[in-house]
């Protein structure tokens, strides 16, 4: 029975170094794998439609089917008059305001907005919304920007055409100070899901390189001794 040839120390170093180099190269390649992530970014929309007092009860903007819309409402100072007392789910005196959004076909979505008084010297702040009717829009929800700023009504358009938002009912006597209609413009960035492998890959590559370099230096040293 033939004996299996044992791998020498040098062969083991070479195989280990080569294996580490191979694994490092693969990990490095995988760490650089990327794919585009497409999302809607309000900041890309640098030209929102804006209307101001004294006669800005409504605002209109064209949206394509599937586009995101964001409606920002800055209350008039007079909206702080005749506030409703705080309730269990509303932590401060508030002003209820109905906002209707009419789709291109004339159907309306009705949204009850609760503007609360957080500072007697500041304008009211949109605290929450209740959707009582939804037509031509889907996923109508409340959204707050970074740092709690720019609370807004956000929705997705189901039809292409003009959408008009307006303050309805007799709850407030003056129009809002300002209204802004933003569009969620498509933006993208490259996502690297395996970028956490980059540093381990570099370490493994260096380990394999050092091992192979050490083996090469040992071979040169042995040759010099033989000479």
Backbone torsions as a table, in degrees:
resi	resn	phi	psi	omega
1	UNK	NA	125.9	-177.1
2	UNK	-75.2	139.8	176.9
3	UNK	-80.8	139.7	177.2
4	UNK	-71.1	132.9	-178.9
5	UNK	-69.8	126.7	-179.7
6	UNK	-79.4	140.0	178.7
7	UNK	-75.6	130.7	179.6
8	UNK	-71.9	166.7	-180.0
9	UNK	-62.2	-40.6	179.8
10	UNK	-65.4	-42.0	178.4
11	UNK	-63.1	-39.7	178.7
12	UNK	-64.3	-40.4	178.1
13	UNK	-64.3	-42.0	-179.7
14	UNK	-64.3	-47.0	-179.1
15	UNK	-63.5	-40.1	179.2
16	UNK	-65.6	-45.4	179.3
17	UNK	-62.3	-44.4	-180.0
18	UNK	-64.6	-39.4	179.3
19	UNK	-65.0	-43.2	178.8
20	UNK	-63.4	-40.3	178.0
21	UNK	-62.6	-43.0	-179.9
22	UNK	-63.7	-47.7	179.6
23	UNK	-62.1	-40.8	-179.6
24	UNK	-63.3	-42.9	179.2
25	UNK	-63.4	-43.5	179.7
26	UNK	-62.5	-47.0	-179.8
27	UNK	-62.8	-39.2	179.3
28	UNK	-63.6	-42.4	179.4
29	UNK	-65.1	-42.9	-179.8
30	UNK	-65.2	-38.0	-178.9
31	UNK	-64.3	-23.0	-179.8
32	UNK	-95.1	3.9	176.7
33	UNK	-69.0	135.2	-178.9
34	UNK	-144.6	161.0	173.8
35	UNK	-147.9	149.8	-177.4
36	UNK	-75.7	138.2	173.9
37	UNK	-110.4	119.7	-178.6
38	UNK	-101.1	133.2	-178.6
39	UNK	-148.9	170.8	178.5
40	UNK	-98.5	124.8	-176.0
41	UNK	-122.7	121.1	179.8
42	UNK	-66.2	-31.5	-175.8
43	UNK	-65.3	-25.1	179.6
44	UNK	-69.5	-29.0	179.7
45	UNK	-79.6	88.7	-174.8
46	UNK	-82.8	-5.2	-178.8
47	UNK	-127.6	66.9	177.4
48	UNK	-67.9	155.2	173.4
49	UNK	-78.3	129.6	-176.1
50	UNK	-130.0	135.2	172.0
51	UNK	-127.0	147.4	-177.6
52	UNK	-125.1	161.9	174.2
53	UNK	-63.2	160.3	17.8
54	UNK	-94.8	-5.1	-173.6
55	UNK	-120.4	22.7	-173.8
56	UNK	-92.2	70.8	175.3
57	UNK	-80.1	-18.5	-177.4
58	UNK	-141.8	165.0	-180.0
59	UNK	-148.1	141.8	-176.1
60	UNK	-129.3	140.2	174.3
61	UNK	-150.6	149.2	179.1
62	UNK	-86.1	130.5	176.9
63	UNK	-129.1	143.1	173.6
64	UNK	-85.2	156.8	177.1
65	UNK	-56.9	130.2	178.7
66	UNK	90.4	-7.6	-179.9
67	UNK	-79.0	150.2	176.5
68	UNK	-87.3	140.9	175.2
69	UNK	-124.0	147.9	176.1
70	UNK	-133.9	126.1	-179.7
71	UNK	-111.8	117.0	175.1
72	UNK	-102.7	132.9	179.8
73	UNK	-123.9	122.3	174.2
74	UNK	-101.0	112.9	-175.5
75	UNK	-65.1	153.0	170.8
76	UNK	-74.0	155.9	-179.8
77	UNK	-62.6	-29.6	-178.6
78	UNK	-71.1	-12.7	177.3
79	UNK	-66.6	-15.2	178.3
80	UNK	-78.9	-6.8	177.4
81	UNK	-78.1	146.2	174.9
82	UNK	54.1	50.9	179.5
83	UNK	-74.5	151.8	174.8
84	UNK	-82.7	145.1	179.2
85	UNK	-66.9	150.7	-179.7
86	UNK	-57.5	152.2	-179.6
87	UNK	-124.4	-177.3	-176.0
88	UNK	-60.3	-40.4	-178.5
89	UNK	-102.6	6.4	177.4
90	UNK	-128.2	111.5	-167.5
91	UNK	-79.9	5.4	-177.1
92	UNK	-155.1	163.8	174.0
93	UNK	-54.1	142.9	-171.4
94	UNK	-140.7	161.6	175.4
95	UNK	-120.3	114.2	176.3
96	UNK	-80.4	133.7	-178.6
97	UNK	-136.1	128.9	176.1
98	UNK	-87.0	130.0	175.7
99	UNK	-119.3	123.6	176.5
100	UNK	-106.5	139.0	175.2
101	UNK	-121.8	116.7	-178.0
102	UNK	-95.2	129.8	-179.3
103	UNK	-85.3	175.3	-177.3
104	UNK	-59.7	-22.3	179.7
105	UNK	-90.6	0.0	178.2
106	UNK	93.5	-2.2	178.6
107	UNK	-81.8	151.9	-172.2
108	UNK	-116.8	144.6	167.5
109	UNK	-108.0	131.0	-178.2
110	UNK	-110.5	128.3	-175.7
111	UNK	-129.2	125.0	176.2
112	UNK	-93.8	117.9	-177.7
113	UNK	-103.9	139.6	178.5
114	UNK	-112.0	109.8	177.8
115	UNK	-99.9	122.3	-176.0
116	UNK	-107.2	158.0	179.0
117	UNK	-98.0	105.8	179.8
118	UNK	-96.0	-23.9	-179.6
119	UNK	-146.2	121.4	-177.9
120	UNK	-56.8	-22.4	-178.3
121	UNK	-94.4	-4.2	-176.8
122	UNK	-114.1	168.8	177.1
123	UNK	-71.3	163.2	177.0
124	UNK	-64.8	158.9	-175.5
125	UNK	-122.5	129.8	178.4
126	UNK	-68.2	114.5	-173.6
127	UNK	-96.2	-41.2	178.9
128	UNK	-163.2	170.2	177.6
129	UNK	-135.4	154.4	171.0
130	UNK	-125.5	126.1	179.5
131	UNK	-91.0	116.1	-179.2
132	UNK	-96.4	-26.9	174.7
133	UNK	-146.1	146.9	178.7
134	UNK	-138.9	117.6	177.8
135	UNK	-140.7	127.6	179.1
136	UNK	79.3	-1.7	178.9
137	UNK	-134.0	153.4	171.9
138	UNK	-136.1	161.0	-178.3
139	UNK	50.2	53.5	175.5
140	UNK	-77.1	121.8	-176.8
141	UNK	-149.8	171.1	-179.8
142	UNK	-96.3	136.1	-177.7
143	UNK	-139.9	138.4	179.6
144	UNK	-116.3	140.8	179.0
145	UNK	-79.4	-174.7	-179.1
146	UNK	-61.9	134.0	179.0
147	UNK	74.3	19.1	179.9
148	UNK	74.3	14.6	-178.0
149	UNK	-93.3	163.0	174.3
150	UNK	53.3	53.1	174.5
151	UNK	-61.3	138.4	-169.7
152	UNK	-146.1	163.6	167.6
153	UNK	-94.7	126.9	-177.7
154	UNK	-124.3	139.3	179.9
155	UNK	-155.6	171.1	176.8
156	UNK	-114.4	130.5	-180.0
157	UNK	-74.3	134.5	178.3
158	UNK	-97.2	-11.6	-179.5
159	UNK	-134.4	158.9	173.8
160	UNK	-92.8	133.5	179.3
161	UNK	148.6	-170.0	-179.0
162	UNK	-81.6	132.6	173.4
163	UNK	-113.7	132.0	-179.7
164	UNK	-118.2	123.5	175.6
165	UNK	-105.0	135.7	179.7
166	UNK	-148.3	154.3	177.8
167	UNK	-83.6	124.6	-176.7
168	UNK	-117.2	166.8	177.2
169	UNK	81.7	173.9	-177.3
170	UNK	-107.7	28.7	-177.1
171	UNK	-75.3	-28.8	178.3
172	UNK	-127.3	145.2	-175.1
173	UNK	-91.7	-18.1	-178.4
174	UNK	-119.9	151.5	176.1
175	UNK	-69.2	163.5	177.9
176	UNK	-64.0	156.7	177.8
177	UNK	-62.4	-38.2	-178.4
178	UNK	-159.7	148.4	171.3
179	UNK	-132.5	140.4	179.1
180	UNK	-128.7	133.2	176.2
181	UNK	-110.6	109.1	177.7
182	UNK	-99.1	156.0	175.0
183	UNK	-118.9	133.7	178.6
184	UNK	-75.6	87.9	-176.6
185	UNK	-73.2	140.0	-178.3
186	UNK	-67.5	131.6	175.5
187	UNK	-135.2	169.3	-178.9
188	UNK	-151.9	158.8	173.0
189	UNK	-148.4	161.3	180.0
190	UNK	-88.1	126.6	178.7
191	UNK	-102.0	131.4	177.8
192	UNK	-111.5	89.6	-173.7
193	UNK	-67.7	-20.6	-177.0
194	UNK	-116.8	25.3	-177.4
195	UNK	-66.3	-16.5	176.6
196	UNK	-66.9	-12.2	178.4
197	UNK	-85.1	-8.1	-174.0
198	UNK	-61.0	-54.5	-176.8
199	UNK	-66.5	-42.6	173.4
200	UNK	-59.3	-37.1	179.5
201	UNK	-63.6	-42.3	179.1
202	UNK	-63.7	-42.1	179.6
203	UNK	-63.4	-43.9	-179.5
204	UNK	-66.4	-41.7	177.5
205	UNK	-60.4	-45.8	179.4
206	UNK	-64.0	-38.8	179.2
207	UNK	-62.7	-46.1	179.2
208	UNK	-64.9	-41.0	179.4
209	UNK	-63.5	-44.5	179.8
210	UNK	-63.4	-39.6	179.6
211	UNK	-64.4	-44.6	178.8
212	UNK	-68.4	-37.6	177.7
213	UNK	-64.7	-41.2	178.7
214	UNK	-62.8	-41.2	178.8
215	UNK	-64.0	-41.0	179.2
216	UNK	-64.4	-42.3	179.0
217	UNK	-64.8	-37.3	178.0
218	UNK	-64.5	-39.1	178.6
219	UNK	-64.0	-43.3	178.6
220	UNK	-62.6	-39.5	179.8
221	UNK	-65.3	-39.7	178.6
222	UNK	-66.1	-41.6	178.1
223	UNK	-61.7	-42.5	179.0
224	UNK	-62.9	-39.7	178.8
225	UNK	-63.9	-38.1	179.6
226	UNK	-66.8	-36.8	178.7
227	UNK	-69.5	NA	NA
